[in-house]
Amino acid sequence: MFAHRAVGDKSWMASKERYIQKIFSSIADNYDFLSSLLSFNRDKYWREFAVSKIEPEAGEQALDVATGTGALALGLAERIGREGKVVGVDFSREMLGRAQSKLAKRRYHNLELICAKAEVLPFPDDTFGYVSIGFALRDVAKVEQTLREMTRVLKVGGELLCLEFSQPQHRTFRRIYYFYIFHILPFLGWVISRNKEAYAYLPKSIVEFFSSLELKQIMEKVGLENIVAYPLTCGIATVHVAVKKAASNY
């Protein structure tokens, strides 16, 4: 539904923001269950792999952007440990409500949840040693602005993690995958969530998103370097790990 548009198209960006907020607020109750079911439980492995790429020091701070129900933030909190701190931000109060429920059950004391937009993060420059975003970058209205904000609040030398759906490179597997996400996945999502629109949006958002090379170029533009891409499960998902370089003219 939302192909790439000009950065200055404010009406389109506002429209997408409202659309995405409506979708995720409506599926918050079933989001975790359906994510695991529709990915054949691979979503947990993908997040575990992403978190395994960081080697935090004691007392480190991390930020999870567009945290949703907090799945990636909880993984970061466990990895960082009690001496550190993780902050999860999201603009959907319904999704944050689900995250808060999980947080209360697991009794994590090093994770804080805040309602905020990914494009305007309420933190000073150079605050966090790690900043992450999981399965949400393709949903923001301003991808470059979101990455720029994530880079701004990241310390020099800190790492940015981006876990996102991607398109398999193997031609035969890609055909099978497309058939699944365009036909089977929307049907199962609708049957369980009773929300046809949300799961019809998902495959479109995947195929319309940037390629790994395009995403790398945007990351370099906003001040990131040493970017490494890790394709997972035949390229269904990809983890990009990047480092914030010292200040320059980016």
KETI-616985 format. One record per residue (C-alpha): residue in three letters; x, y, z. Coordinates in steps of 0.25 Angstrom, whole numbers. Example, Ala and Ser with C-alpha at 12.3 -4.5 7.8 and 13.67 -1.06 7.14 Angstrom:
<sites>
site type->ALA; X->49; Y->-18; Z->31
site type->SER; X->55; Y->-4; Z->29
</sites>
This chain:
<sites>
site type->MET; X->0; Y->0; Z->0
site type->PHE; X->11; Y->10; Z->4
site type->ALA; X->22; Y->10; Z->-7
site type->HIS; X->34; Y->19; Z->-5
site type->ARG; X->30; Y->33; Z->-6
site type->ALA; X->38; Y->47; Z->-6
site type->VAL; X->43; Y->51; Z->7
site type->GLY; X->35; Y->64; Z->7
site type->ASP; X->22; Y->58; Z->4
site type->LYS; X->16; Y->61; Z->18
site type->SER; X->2; Y->57; Z->16
site type->TRP; X->6; Y->43; Z->11
site type->MET; X->15; Y->42; Z->23
site type->ALA; X->4; Y->46; Z->33
site type->SER; X->-6; Y->37; Z->26
site type->LYS; X->4; Y->25; Z->27
site type->GLU; X->6; Y->28; Z->42
site type->ARG; X->-9; Y->28; Z->45
site type->TYR; X->-11; Y->15; Z->37
site type->ILE; X->1; Y->8; Z->44
site type->GLN; X->-4; Y->12; Z->58
site type->LYS; X->-18; Y->8; Z->55
site type->ILE; X->-13; Y->-6; Z->50
site type->PHE; X->-4; Y->-9; Z->62
site type->SER; X->-13; Y->-4; Z->72
site type->SER; X->-24; Y->-13; Z->67
site type->ILE; X->-16; Y->-26; Z->67
site type->ALA; X->-8; Y->-24; Z->80
site type->ASP; X->-15; Y->-35; Z->87
site type->ASN; X->-12; Y->-45; Z->77
site type->TYR; X->2; Y->-40; Z->72
site type->ASP; X->11; Y->-49; Z->79
site type->PHE; X->3; Y->-62; Z->77
site type->LEU; X->2; Y->-59; Z->62
site type->SER; X->16; Y->-54; Z->60
site type->SER; X->21; Y->-68; Z->65
site type->LEU; X->10; Y->-76; Z->58
site type->LEU; X->12; Y->-69; Z->44
site type->SER; X->27; Y->-70; Z->45
site type->PHE; X->27; Y->-84; Z->50
site type->ASN; X->33; Y->-79; Z->63
site type->ARG; X->46; Y->-74; Z->55
site type->ASP; X->43; Y->-60; Z->60
site type->LYS; X->49; Y->-64; Z->74
site type->TYR; X->62; Y->-69; Z->68
site type->TRP; X->63; Y->-57; Z->59
site type->ARG; X->62; Y->-48; Z->71
site type->GLU; X->72; Y->-57; Z->79
site type->PHE; X->82; Y->-56; Z->68
site type->ALA; X->81; Y->-41; Z->67
site type->VAL; X->83; Y->-39; Z->82
site type->SER; X->95; Y->-49; Z->82
site type->LYS; X->102; Y->-39; Z->73
site type->ILE; X->105; Y->-29; Z->84
site type->GLU; X->115; Y->-31; Z->95
site type->PRO; X->111; Y->-21; Z->106
site type->GLU; X->119; Y->-16; Z->117
site type->ALA; X->114; Y->-15; Z->131
site type->GLY; X->104; Y->-4; Z->133
site type->GLU; X->102; Y->-1; Z->119
site type->GLN; X->89; Y->5; Z->113
site type->ALA; X->81; Y->1; Z->101
site type->LEU; X->69; Y->6; Z->94
site type->ASP; X->59; Y->-2; Z->86
site type->VAL; X->51; Y->7; Z->76
site type->ALA; X->37; Y->3; Z->72
site type->THR; X->38; Y->-8; Z->83
site type->GLY; X->23; Y->-12; Z->81
site type->THR; X->20; Y->-23; Z->91
site type->GLY; X->35; Y->-23; Z->96
site type->ALA; X->40; Y->-36; Z->91
site type->LEU; X->53; Y->-30; Z->86
site type->ALA; X->54; Y->-21; Z->98
site type->LEU; X->53; Y->-33; Z->107
site type->GLY; X->64; Y->-40; Z->100
site type->LEU; X->73; Y->-28; Z->101
site type->ALA; X->70; Y->-26; Z->116
site type->GLU; X->74; Y->-41; Z->119
site type->ARG; X->86; Y->-39; Z->111
site type->ILE; X->90; Y->-26; Z->117
site type->GLY; X->88; Y->-31; Z->131
site type->ARG; X->83; Y->-24; Z->144
site type->GLU; X->94; Y->-14; Z->145
site type->GLY; X->90; Y->-8; Z->131
site type->LYS; X->77; Y->-2; Z->126
site type->VAL; X->68; Y->-4; Z->114
site type->VAL; X->58; Y->6; Z->109
site type->GLY; X->47; Y->2; Z->100
site type->VAL; X->39; Y->13; Z->92
site type->ASP; X->27; Y->11; Z->83
site type->PHE; X->15; Y->21; Z->79
site type->SER; X->4; Y->10; Z->81
site type->ARG; X->-1; Y->10; Z->95
site type->GLU; X->-8; Y->-3; Z->93
site type->MET; X->5; Y->-10; Z->89
site type->LEU; X->12; Y->-4; Z->101
site type->GLY; X->1; Y->-9; Z->109
site type->ARG; X->4; Y->-23; Z->105
site type->ALA; X->19; Y->-21; Z->107
site type->GLN; X->16; Y->-15; Z->121
site type->SER; X->8; Y->-28; Z->124
site type->LYS; X->20; Y->-37; Z->120
site type->LEU; X->29; Y->-28; Z->128
site type->ALA; X->21; Y->-30; Z->141
site type->LYS; X->21; Y->-45; Z->139
site type->ARG; X->35; Y->-46; Z->137
site type->ARG; X->39; Y->-36; Z->148
site type->TYR; X->50; Y->-29; Z->140
site type->HIS; X->55; Y->-17; Z->147
site type->ASN; X->65; Y->-12; Z->137
site type->LEU; X->54; Y->-9; Z->126
site type->GLU; X->46; Y->4; Z->124
site type->LEU; X->35; Y->6; Z->114
site type->ILE; X->32; Y->20; Z->108
site type->CYS; X->21; Y->25; Z->98
site type->ALA; X->29; Y->32; Z->87
site type->LYS; X->31; Y->33; Z->72
site type->ALA; X->42; Y->26; Z->66
site type->GLU; X->45; Y->39; Z->57
site type->VAL; X->46; Y->48; Z->70
site type->LEU; X->53; Y->41; Z->81
site type->PRO; X->52; Y->48; Z->94
site type->PHE; X->67; Y->46; Z->98
site type->PRO; X->80; Y->54; Z->98
site type->ASP; X->91; Y->52; Z->88
site type->ASP; X->100; Y->40; Z->91
site type->THR; X->92; Y->34; Z->101
site type->PHE; X->92; Y->19; Z->98
site type->GLY; X->103; Y->8; Z->95
site type->TYR; X->93; Y->0; Z->87
site type->VAL; X->80; Y->4; Z->79
site type->SER; X->71; Y->-6; Z->72
site type->ILE; X->59; Y->-7; Z->64
site type->GLY; X->52; Y->-20; Z->61
site type->PHE; X->42; Y->-23; Z->50
site type->ALA; X->38; Y->-8; Z->50
site type->LEU; X->47; Y->0; Z->41
site type->ARG; X->38; Y->-3; Z->29
site type->ASP; X->26; Y->2; Z->36
site type->VAL; X->31; Y->16; Z->40
site type->ALA; X->27; Y->28; Z->31
site type->LYS; X->41; Y->33; Z->31
site type->VAL; X->52; Y->22; Z->30
site type->GLU; X->64; Y->32; Z->28
site type->GLN; X->59; Y->41; Z->39
site type->THR; X->57; Y->29; Z->49
site type->LEU; X->71; Y->24; Z->46
site type->ARG; X->77; Y->38; Z->48
site type->GLU; X->70; Y->39; Z->61
site type->MET; X->75; Y->25; Z->65
site type->THR; X->89; Y->29; Z->61
site type->ARG; X->88; Y->42; Z->69
site type->VAL; X->85; Y->36; Z->82
site type->LEU; X->95; Y->25; Z->80
site type->LYS; X->109; Y->28; Z->86
site type->VAL; X->121; Y->29; Z->77
site type->GLY; X->126; Y->15; Z->75
site type->GLY; X->112; Y->9; Z->79
site type->GLU; X->105; Y->-1; Z->71
site type->LEU; X->91; Y->0; Z->64
site type->LEU; X->84; Y->-13; Z->62
site type->CYS; X->73; Y->-14; Z->51
site type->LEU; X->65; Y->-27; Z->50
site type->GLU; X->55; Y->-27; Z->38
site type->PHE; X->48; Y->-36; Z->28
site type->SER; X->55; Y->-37; Z->15
site type->GLN; X->54; Y->-44; Z->2
site type->PRO; X->60; Y->-57; Z->-1
site type->GLN; X->70; Y->-57; Z->-12
site type->HIS; X->68; Y->-72; Z->-17
site type->ARG; X->58; Y->-71; Z->-28
site type->THR; X->50; Y->-84; Z->-25
site type->PHE; X->50; Y->-81; Z->-10
site type->ARG; X->45; Y->-67; Z->-13
site type->ARG; X->33; Y->-72; Z->-21
site type->ILE; X->29; Y->-81; Z->-10
site type->TYR; X->31; Y->-70; Z->1
site type->TYR; X->23; Y->-60; Z->-7
site type->PHE; X->12; Y->-70; Z->-9
site type->TYR; X->12; Y->-72; Z->6
site type->ILE; X->12; Y->-58; Z->10
site type->PHE; X->2; Y->-53; Z->0
site type->HIS; X->-8; Y->-64; Z->1
site type->ILE; X->-7; Y->-73; Z->13
site type->LEU; X->-2; Y->-63; Z->23
site type->PRO; X->-13; Y->-53; Z->21
site type->PHE; X->-23; Y->-63; Z->22
site type->LEU; X->-18; Y->-69; Z->35
site type->GLY; X->-16; Y->-55; Z->41
site type->TRP; X->-30; Y->-52; Z->37
site type->VAL; X->-36; Y->-65; Z->43
site type->ILE; X->-29; Y->-63; Z->56
site type->SER; X->-29; Y->-48; Z->58
site type->ARG; X->-42; Y->-44; Z->50
site type->ASN; X->-33; Y->-33; Z->44
site type->LYS; X->-32; Y->-35; Z->29
site type->GLU; X->-26; Y->-22; Z->26
site type->ALA; X->-14; Y->-23; Z->36
site type->TYR; X->-9; Y->-36; Z->30
site type->ALA; X->-11; Y->-32; Z->16
site type->TYR; X->-2; Y->-20; Z->19
site type->LEU; X->9; Y->-29; Z->24
site type->PRO; X->14; Y->-35; Z->11
site type->LYS; X->12; Y->-22; Z->3
site type->SER; X->21; Y->-15; Z->13
site type->ILE; X->32; Y->-26; Z->12
site type->VAL; X->33; Y->-26; Z->-3
site type->GLU; X->33; Y->-11; Z->-4
site type->PHE; X->44; Y->-9; Z->6
site type->PHE; X->58; Y->-5; Z->3
site type->SER; X->68; Y->-16; Z->-1
site type->SER; X->80; Y->-19; Z->8
site type->LEU; X->89; Y->-10; Z->-1
site type->GLU; X->79; Y->1; Z->-1
site type->LEU; X->78; Y->1; Z->14
site type->LYS; X->93; Y->0; Z->16
site type->GLN; X->94; Y->13; Z->7
site type->ILE; X->84; Y->20; Z->16
site type->MET; X->91; Y->16; Z->29
site type->GLU; X->104; Y->21; Z->23
site type->LYS; X->97; Y->34; Z->20
site type->VAL; X->93; Y->36; Z->34
site type->GLY; X->106; Y->34; Z->40
site type->LEU; X->108; Y->19; Z->42
site type->GLU; X->120; Y->10; Z->37
site type->ASN; X->125; Y->-4; Z->38
site type->ILE; X->111; Y->-9; Z->34
site type->VAL; X->110; Y->-24; Z->33
site type->ALA; X->97; Y->-31; Z->28
site type->TYR; X->93; Y->-45; Z->34
site type->PRO; X->83; Y->-52; Z->25
site type->LEU; X->74; Y->-62; Z->33
site type->THR; X->66; Y->-74; Z->29
site type->CYS; X->69; Y->-73; Z->14
site type->GLY; X->68; Y->-58; Z->14
site type->ILE; X->54; Y->-57; Z->20
site type->ALA; X->60; Y->-47; Z->31
site type->THR; X->73; Y->-40; Z->32
site type->VAL; X->80; Y->-34; Z->43
site type->HIS; X->88; Y->-21; Z->40
site type->VAL; X->99; Y->-18; Z->50
site type->ALA; X->105; Y->-4; Z->49
site type->VAL; X->115; Y->5; Z->57
site type->LYS; X->113; Y->20; Z->60
site type->LYS; X->125; Y->27; Z->54
site type->ALA; X->131; Y->40; Z->60
site type->ALA; X->124; Y->53; Z->56
site type->SER; X->126; Y->58; Z->42
site type->ASN; X->118; Y->65; Z->31
site type->TYR; X->108; Y->54; Z->29
</sites>
